[in-house]
């Protein structure tokens, strides 16, 4: 079997929009602080971290999603998030705070990052999500991920 790979490139336009939106929210948080609102601190800090993330990916280049016969990986700021196909049971389009993303359903045998997945699920309603910052649509990426899962996830289960 050959080495099948597919790289889904991130969108510089979406990363710039995230950066600019976060910058506006941080400015709004500063205005709230100047009006005496303590909640402004939360908005400023959270938005400020998102601004830093936006700057990082604008300099480094937008995140990429790499699919292989073995699994897939998403670029992050520090080290890629890597999954083998047997870690997941499916992908679905979802919304988190009104933003379209791709939800991941995990296999019952996948034990890594359980505490973080539980926290994320309480916060967003989904154990894990793939952000909507790629050059193709969320629906298209979800379809591709499920096709690769069906093709290569089945092969991994046969080999076990």
GROMACS elastic network, one bead per residue, 0.5 to 0.9 nm:
[ bonds ]
;  ai    aj funct       b0    kb
    1     4     6  0.84968   500
    2    69     6  0.89026   500
    3    68     6  0.73639   500
    3    69     6  0.69167   500
    4    67     6  0.81533   500
    4    68     6  0.57151   500
    4    69     6  0.58727   500
    5    66     6  0.70695   500
    5    67     6  0.54181   500
    5    69     6  0.69232   500
    6    65     6  0.82061   500
    6    66     6  0.58419   500
    6    67     6  0.50441   500
    6    68     6  0.66179   500
    7    64     6  0.67775   500
    7    65     6  0.57838   500
    7    67     6  0.62930   500
    7    68     6  0.88474   500
    8    63     6  0.89345   500
    8    64     6  0.57072   500
    8    65     6  0.50062   500
    8    66     6  0.63173   500
    8    67     6  0.81374   500
    8   134     6  0.69162   500
    8   135     6  0.74368   500
    8   136     6  0.78186   500
    8   141     6  0.81688   500
    9    62     6  0.73597   500
    9    63     6  0.69175   500
    9    65     6  0.66095   500
    9    66     6  0.85698   500
    9   133     6  0.89088   500
    9   134     6  0.58490   500
    9   135     6  0.59748   500
    9   136     6  0.81723   500
   10    13     6  0.89304   500
   10    14     6  0.80926   500
   10    15     6  0.81381   500
   10    61     6  0.79829   500
   10    63     6  0.50129   500
   10    64     6  0.52115   500
   10    65     6  0.77294   500
   10   132     6  0.89670   500
   10   133     6  0.57245   500
   10   135     6  0.52728   500
   10   136     6  0.83174   500
   11    14     6  0.52865   500
   11    15     6  0.63462   500
   11    16     6  0.86722   500
   11    61     6  0.88455   500
   11    62     6  0.60452   500
   11    63     6  0.79489   500
   11    64     6  0.89521   500
   11   133     6  0.58606   500
   11   136     6  0.82199   500
   12    15     6  0.50341   500
   12    16     6  0.60661   500
   12    17     6  0.85452   500
   12    57     6  0.84723   500
   12    58     6  0.69460   500
   12    61     6  0.73132   500
   12    62     6  0.57968   500
   12   133     6  0.83628   500
   12   134     6  0.84879   500
   12   135     6  0.81652   500
   13    16     6  0.51042   500
   13    17     6  0.61670   500
   13    18     6  0.86685   500
   13   133     6  0.87687   500
   13   135     6  0.86121   500
   14    18     6  0.61664   500
   14    19     6  0.85683   500
   14    62     6  0.87740   500
   14   132     6  0.83052   500
   14   133     6  0.56773   500
   14   134     6  0.75493   500
   14   135     6  0.81632   500
   15    18     6  0.50727   500
   15    19     6  0.61654   500
   15    20     6  0.86658   500
   15    54     6  0.60987   500
   15    55     6  0.86520   500
   15    57     6  0.70751   500
   15    58     6  0.66940   500
   15    62     6  0.66752   500
   15    63     6  0.89157   500
   15   133     6  0.66508   500
   15   134     6  0.89785   500
   16    20     6  0.61257   500
   16    21     6  0.84689   500
   16    54     6  0.69935   500
   16    55     6  0.85092   500
   16    58     6  0.70564   500
   17    20     6  0.51492   500
   17    21     6  0.59239   500
   17    22     6  0.83819   500
   17    54     6  0.88294   500
   18    21     6  0.51615   500
   18    22     6  0.60009   500
   18    23     6  0.84665   500
   18    50     6  0.78815   500
   18    51     6  0.78127   500
   18    54     6  0.64933   500
   18   133     6  0.89011   500
   19    22     6  0.52382   500
   19    23     6  0.61345   500
   19    24     6  0.87593   500
   19    50     6  0.71030   500
   19    51     6  0.52383   500
   19    52     6  0.80894   500
   19    53     6  0.78595   500
   19    55     6  0.68871   500
   19    58     6  0.85976   500
   20    24     6  0.62923   500
   20    25     6  0.87300   500
   20    51     6  0.77446   500
   20    54     6  0.84684   500
   21    24     6  0.51638   500
   21    25     6  0.63363   500
   21    26     6  0.86784   500
   21    47     6  0.87143   500
   21    51     6  0.84940   500
   22    25     6  0.50172   500
   22    26     6  0.60653   500
   22    27     6  0.85222   500
   22    46     6  0.87348   500
   22    47     6  0.50895   500
   22    48     6  0.70131   500
   22    49     6  0.86279   500
   22    50     6  0.60436   500
   22    51     6  0.54733   500
   22    54     6  0.83609   500
   23    26     6  0.50894   500
   23    27     6  0.62066   500
   23    28     6  0.86148   500
   23    47     6  0.68587   500
   23    48     6  0.71797   500
   23    50     6  0.83326   500
   23    51     6  0.59907   500
   24    27     6  0.50645   500
   24    28     6  0.61712   500
   24    29     6  0.86260   500
   24    47     6  0.84476   500
   25    29     6  0.61215   500
   25    30     6  0.86370   500
   25    43     6  0.69862   500
   25    44     6  0.70839   500
   25    47     6  0.59898   500
   25    48     6  0.84602   500
   26    30     6  0.62983   500
   26    31     6  0.87193   500
   26    40     6  0.86357   500
   26    43     6  0.64086   500
   26    45     6  0.74329   500
   26    46     6  0.79102   500
   26    47     6  0.50333   500
   26    48     6  0.58489   500
   26    51     6  0.82316   500
   27    30     6  0.50573   500
   27    31     6  0.63424   500
   27    32     6  0.87159   500
   27    44     6  0.72310   500
   27    47     6  0.88106   500
   28    31     6  0.50435   500
   28    32     6  0.62646   500
   28    33     6  0.86997   500
   28    40     6  0.76812   500
   28    43     6  0.79483   500
   28    44     6  0.76275   500
   29    33     6  0.62385   500
   29    34     6  0.86699   500
   29    37     6  0.87641   500
   29    39     6  0.78207   500
   29    41     6  0.63930   500
   29    42     6  0.76551   500
   29    43     6  0.51268   500
   29    45     6  0.83663   500
   29    47     6  0.82636   500
   30    33     6  0.50127   500
   30    34     6  0.62326   500
   30    35     6  0.86799   500
   30    40     6  0.62791   500
   30    41     6  0.74181   500
   30    43     6  0.83365   500
   30    44     6  0.62490   500
   31    34     6  0.50424   500
   31    35     6  0.63432   500
   31    36     6  0.88108   500
   31    37     6  0.87833   500
   31    40     6  0.74960   500
   32    35     6  0.50294   500
   32    36     6  0.64291   500
   32    37     6  0.52535   500
   32    38     6  0.77413   500
   32    39     6  0.75007   500
   32    41     6  0.80664   500
   32    43     6  0.89117   500
   33    36     6  0.50017   500
   33    37     6  0.50158   500
   33    38     6  0.62921   500
   33    39     6  0.76098   500
   33    41     6  0.64278   500
   33    44     6  0.86960   500
   34    37     6  0.73872   500
   34    40     6  0.85441   500
   35    40     6  0.89017   500
   36    39     6  0.89483   500
   36    40     6  0.82353   500
   37    40     6  0.55139   500
   37    41     6  0.78227   500
   38    41     6  0.56981   500
   38    42     6  0.75805   500
   39    42     6  0.53354   500
   39    43     6  0.65817   500
   39    44     6  0.87266   500
   40    43     6  0.50977   500
   40    44     6  0.59761   500
   40    45     6  0.85141   500
   41    44     6  0.50887   500
   41    45     6  0.60445   500
   41    46     6  0.84683   500
   42    45     6  0.53160   500
   42    46     6  0.60359   500
   42    47     6  0.83285   500
   43    46     6  0.53072   500
   43    47     6  0.58231   500
   43    48     6  0.81287   500
   44    47     6  0.52285   500
   44    48     6  0.56773   500
   44    49     6  0.85053   500
   45    49     6  0.62448   500
   45    50     6  0.86934   500
   46    49     6  0.53128   500
   46    50     6  0.64560   500
   46    51     6  0.87660   500
   47    51     6  0.61035   500
   47    52     6  0.86733   500
   48    52     6  0.63216   500
   48    53     6  0.86745   500
   49    52     6  0.50811   500
   49    53     6  0.62735   500
   49    54     6  0.86334   500
   50    54     6  0.61074   500
   50    55     6  0.86072   500
   51    54     6  0.50025   500
   51    55     6  0.62167   500
   51    56     6  0.86246   500
   52    55     6  0.50682   500
   52    56     6  0.61553   500
   52    57     6  0.87492   500
   53    56     6  0.50481   500
   53    57     6  0.63229   500
   53    58     6  0.85521   500
   53    77     6  0.75057   500
   54    57     6  0.53196   500
   54    58     6  0.60313   500
   54    59     6  0.86079   500
   54    62     6  0.89902   500
   55    58     6  0.50587   500
   55    59     6  0.61787   500
   55    60     6  0.84786   500
   56    59     6  0.53426   500
   56    60     6  0.59510   500
   56    61     6  0.79658   500
   56    62     6  0.88519   500
   56    77     6  0.75065   500
   57    61     6  0.50347   500
   57    62     6  0.50785   500
   57    63     6  0.68904   500
   57    77     6  0.77990   500
   58    61     6  0.52677   500
   58    62     6  0.63223   500
   59    62     6  0.83546   500
   60    63     6  0.86251   500
   61    64     6  0.88446   500
   62    75     6  0.86973   500
   62   133     6  0.79252   500
   62   134     6  0.80838   500
   63    74     6  0.71463   500
   63    75     6  0.51861   500
   63    76     6  0.67987   500
   63    77     6  0.86924   500
   63   133     6  0.75262   500
   63   134     6  0.75775   500
   64    73     6  0.82368   500
   64    74     6  0.60116   500
   64    75     6  0.55932   500
   64    76     6  0.87482   500
   64   133     6  0.89106   500
   64   134     6  0.73774   500
   65    72     6  0.71036   500
   65    73     6  0.58137   500
   65    75     6  0.66445   500
   65   134     6  0.82340   500
   66    71     6  0.84891   500
   66    72     6  0.54644   500
   66    73     6  0.52887   500
   66    74     6  0.65499   500
   66    75     6  0.84518   500
   67    70     6  0.80363   500
   67    71     6  0.60218   500
   67    73     6  0.66790   500
   67   145     6  0.80895   500
   67   148     6  0.79338   500
   68    71     6  0.52703   500
   68    72     6  0.59107   500
   68    73     6  0.86670   500
   68   148     6  0.84186   500
   68   152     6  0.86883   500
   69    72     6  0.82508   500
   69    84     6  0.87942   500
   69    85     6  0.82854   500
   69   148     6  0.77713   500
   69   151     6  0.85391   500
   69   152     6  0.57167   500
   69   153     6  0.84075   500
   70    83     6  0.84632   500
   70    84     6  0.56487   500
   70    85     6  0.64519   500
   70    86     6  0.89675   500
   70   152     6  0.70557   500
   70   153     6  0.80896   500
   70   156     6  0.78607   500
   71    82     6  0.74756   500
   71    83     6  0.55340   500
   71    86     6  0.81048   500
   71    87     6  0.87265   500
   71   148     6  0.85580   500
   71   149     6  0.81411   500
   71   152     6  0.79626   500
   71   153     6  0.81526   500
   72    81     6  0.83655   500
   72    82     6  0.59739   500
   72    83     6  0.54886   500
   72    84     6  0.63899   500
   72    85     6  0.73656   500
   72   145     6  0.88008   500
   73    80     6  0.61128   500
   73    81     6  0.53392   500
   73    83     6  0.61933   500
   73    84     6  0.86607   500
   74    80     6  0.55236   500
   74    81     6  0.52159   500
   74    82     6  0.67103   500
   74    83     6  0.88992   500
   74   130     6  0.80834   500
   75    78     6  0.80991   500
   75    79     6  0.69406   500
   75    81     6  0.64775   500
   75    82     6  0.88359   500
   76    79     6  0.58938   500
   76    80     6  0.53562   500
   76    81     6  0.68935   500
   77    80     6  0.78749   500
   79    82     6  0.89860   500
   83    86     6  0.81295   500
   83    87     6  0.62255   500
   83    88     6  0.80188   500
   84    87     6  0.55267   500
   84    88     6  0.77552   500
   84   153     6  0.81301   500
   84   156     6  0.89021   500
   85    88     6  0.58931   500
   85    89     6  0.80431   500
   85   148     6  0.83088   500
   85   149     6  0.58370   500
   85   150     6  0.88391   500
   85   152     6  0.68409   500
   85   154     6  0.85287   500
   85   156     6  0.74774   500
   86    89     6  0.72398   500
   86   106     6  0.86293   500
   86   107     6  0.69532   500
   86   109     6  0.86398   500
   86   110     6  0.81592   500
   86   149     6  0.82257   500
   86   152     6  0.88667   500
   86   153     6  0.56010   500
   86   154     6  0.82373   500
   86   156     6  0.67806   500
   86   157     6  0.71287   500
   87   105     6  0.87552   500
   87   106     6  0.58501   500
   87   107     6  0.53693   500
   87   108     6  0.84089   500
   87   109     6  0.73992   500
   87   110     6  0.54070   500
   87   111     6  0.88842   500
   87   153     6  0.88977   500
   88    91     6  0.80015   500
   88   104     6  0.67919   500
   88   105     6  0.56255   500
   88   108     6  0.87185   500
   88   110     6  0.77936   500
   88   149     6  0.80934   500
   88   153     6  0.85919   500
   89   104     6  0.77442   500
   89   105     6  0.54527   500
   89   106     6  0.55361   500
   89   107     6  0.54323   500
   89   108     6  0.89085   500
   89   146     6  0.88956   500
   89   149     6  0.78678   500
   89   153     6  0.86693   500
   90   103     6  0.84122   500
   90   104     6  0.60628   500
   90   105     6  0.52592   500
   90   106     6  0.73798   500
   90   107     6  0.87679   500
   90   145     6  0.81992   500
   90   146     6  0.62191   500
   90   149     6  0.73568   500
   90   150     6  0.88445   500
   91   102     6  0.64515   500
   91   103     6  0.55908   500
   91   105     6  0.62386   500
   91   142     6  0.60070   500
   91   143     6  0.81363   500
   91   145     6  0.68909   500
   91   146     6  0.61094   500
   91   149     6  0.89417   500
   92   101     6  0.84398   500
   92   102     6  0.55146   500
   92   103     6  0.51390   500
   92   104     6  0.66475   500
   92   105     6  0.81640   500
   92   139     6  0.83352   500
   92   142     6  0.62132   500
   92   143     6  0.85015   500
   92   146     6  0.85526   500
   93   100     6  0.69087   500
   93   101     6  0.58562   500
   93   103     6  0.59861   500
   93   104     6  0.89925   500
   93   138     6  0.69649   500
   93   139     6  0.65121   500
   93   142     6  0.67328   500
   94    99     6  0.81941   500
   94   100     6  0.57423   500
   94   101     6  0.53843   500
   94   102     6  0.57868   500
   94   103     6  0.59486   500
   94   126     6  0.84828   500
   94   129     6  0.84883   500
   95    98     6  0.54341   500
   95    99     6  0.51319   500
   95   101     6  0.57488   500
   95   102     6  0.80726   500
   95   103     6  0.85728   500
   95   124     6  0.87295   500
   96    99     6  0.51953   500
   96   100     6  0.65508   500
   96   101     6  0.69897   500
   96   124     6  0.59913   500
   96   125     6  0.79493   500
   96   126     6  0.85151   500
   96   129     6  0.88551   500
   97   100     6  0.85122   500
   97   124     6  0.78643   500
   99   131     6  0.87801   500
   99   132     6  0.78257   500
  100   131     6  0.78731   500
  100   132     6  0.64102   500
  100   138     6  0.71763   500
  101   129     6  0.63340   500
  101   130     6  0.59012   500
  101   131     6  0.51480   500
  101   132     6  0.51639   500
  101   133     6  0.88966   500
  101   138     6  0.64238   500
  101   139     6  0.89028   500
  102   128     6  0.84520   500
  102   129     6  0.53249   500
  102   131     6  0.66623   500
  102   132     6  0.74580   500
  102   138     6  0.66347   500
  102   139     6  0.81263   500
  102   141     6  0.81677   500
  102   142     6  0.64295   500
  103   126     6  0.63113   500
  103   127     6  0.75370   500
  103   128     6  0.59544   500
  103   130     6  0.64461   500
  103   131     6  0.89580   500
  103   142     6  0.87371   500
  104   126     6  0.75113   500
  104   127     6  0.68707   500
  104   128     6  0.55739   500
  104   129     6  0.59337   500
  104   130     6  0.77083   500
  105   126     6  0.82689   500
  105   127     6  0.71614   500
  105   128     6  0.77427   500
  106   109     6  0.81622   500
  106   110     6  0.65093   500
  106   127     6  0.78852   500
  106   128     6  0.86454   500
  107   110     6  0.53581   500
  107   111     6  0.87148   500
  108   111     6  0.76145   500
  110   113     6  0.88339   500
  110   114     6  0.84479   500
  111   114     6  0.59013   500
  112   115     6  0.85689   500
  112   117     6  0.88229   500
  113   116     6  0.53226   500
  113   117     6  0.60837   500
  113   118     6  0.86255   500
  114   117     6  0.50836   500
  114   118     6  0.61200   500
  114   119     6  0.86185   500
  115   118     6  0.51334   500
  115   119     6  0.62110   500
  115   120     6  0.86038   500
  116   119     6  0.50431   500
  116   120     6  0.60306   500
  116   121     6  0.84467   500
  116   127     6  0.83091   500
  116   128     6  0.89864   500
  117   120     6  0.50454   500
  117   121     6  0.59712   500
  117   122     6  0.85857   500
  117   126     6  0.81039   500
  117   128     6  0.63255   500
  118   121     6  0.50797   500
  118   122     6  0.62565   500
  118   123     6  0.86546   500
  118   126     6  0.87277   500
  118   127     6  0.63656   500
  119   122     6  0.52316   500
  119   123     6  0.62361   500
  119   124     6  0.86004   500
  119   127     6  0.79780   500
  120   123     6  0.50358   500
  120   124     6  0.58056   500
  120   125     6  0.72441   500
  120   126     6  0.65493   500
  120   127     6  0.56414   500
  120   128     6  0.66681   500
  121   124     6  0.52845   500
  121   128     6  0.71805   500
  122   125     6  0.56227   500
  122   126     6  0.75876   500
  122   127     6  0.81968   500
  123   126     6  0.80070   500
  124   127     6  0.78824   500
  124   128     6  0.86472   500
  125   128     6  0.89308   500
  126   129     6  0.68072   500
  130   133     6  0.86894   500
  131   134     6  0.80557   500
  131   138     6  0.86064   500
  132   135     6  0.88893   500
  132   137     6  0.78524   500
  132   138     6  0.61738   500
  133   136     6  0.86214   500
  133   138     6  0.86806   500
  134   137     6  0.72099   500
  134   138     6  0.78506   500
  134   141     6  0.85864   500
  136   139     6  0.84654   500
  136   140     6  0.66382   500
  136   141     6  0.69079   500
  137   140     6  0.51919   500
  137   141     6  0.63384   500
  137   142     6  0.86065   500
  138   141     6  0.51894   500
  138   142     6  0.60833   500
  138   143     6  0.86144   500
  139   142     6  0.50812   500
  139   143     6  0.61964   500
  139   144     6  0.86951   500
  140   143     6  0.51197   500
  140   144     6  0.62500   500
  140   145     6  0.86451   500
  141   144     6  0.50702   500
  141   145     6  0.60675   500
  141   146     6  0.85870   500
  142   145     6  0.51349   500
  142   146     6  0.61978   500
  142   147     6  0.85915   500
  143   146     6  0.52585   500
  143   147     6  0.61733   500
  143   148     6  0.87155   500
  144   147     6  0.50608   500
  144   148     6  0.62019   500
  144   149     6  0.85084   500
  145   148     6  0.52030   500
  145   149     6  0.60342   500
  145   150     6  0.85668   500
  146   150     6  0.60555   500
  146   151     6  0.85427   500
  147   150     6  0.51605   500
  147   151     6  0.61697   500
  147   152     6  0.85631   500
  148   151     6  0.50269   500
  148   152     6  0.57722   500
  148   153     6  0.73894   500
  149   152     6  0.54459   500
  149   154     6  0.74105   500
  150   153     6  0.55918   500
  150   154     6  0.59906   500
  150   155     6  0.86718   500
  151   154     6  0.60338   500
  151   155     6  0.69664   500
  152   155     6  0.50395   500
  152   156     6  0.63654   500
  152   157     6  0.88017   500
  153   156     6  0.51596   500
  153   157     6  0.64023   500
  153   158     6  0.88082   500
  154   157     6  0.51774   500
  154   158     6  0.63474   500
  154   159     6  0.88399   500
  155   158     6  0.51248   500
  155   159     6  0.63361   500
  155   160     6  0.89353   500
  156   159     6  0.51883   500
  156   160     6  0.65085   500
  157   160     6  0.54248   500
